[in-house]
């Protein structure tokens, strides 16, 4: 067998293992699934799994990352829609759509709702989310260049914050079986209002008062 064909066969086997893992972990949960179960579903020996993944945790993370790609694709689409400059409307649509997408991808839904625990560090390390954060940071940098976002913000940190807030809210909605088809609750509105205030450029005409030492300070 030619080397190129061996590589393609290895890629197909790895993809098959990830696909089988998504199905198994989504239906049974991390603790109840063994590598032997997944190997059997693919038709390979259990030892063959270790050629692609060092342990069950690595395969689980690869499965979650692959399943999350659909959610990230939706998020990219949502961020390109015209919402009239309303951050509240943008994040409302984004959260509602991600909930719908999560229901169609139950492995991601399990992780977001806390049914299968992944530490925040492991979630942040998922390649799909890392790429999306970088894209979101670029979007924020563009907003800074046109004066729509505060220039003094670190775009990468702001992107991380936005992603964290939205994913936590989506996890809450998934866990509560809400489809977010109605108006967002008061807590969500309040959080987004704070984000909106934090991101918008500060007014150049901030009232000042003179301090006792004669220095002008914001009122």
PyMOL commands that set and color helices and strands:
alter all, ss='L'
color gray80, all
select helices_A, chain A and resi 3-28+35-42+46-49+56-79+87-104+106-113+120-124+127-145+155-175+186-199
alter helices_A, ss='H'
color red, helices_A
select strands_A, chain A and resi 208-210+216-218
alter strands_A, ss='S'
color yellow, strands_A
deselect
rebuild
show_as cartoon
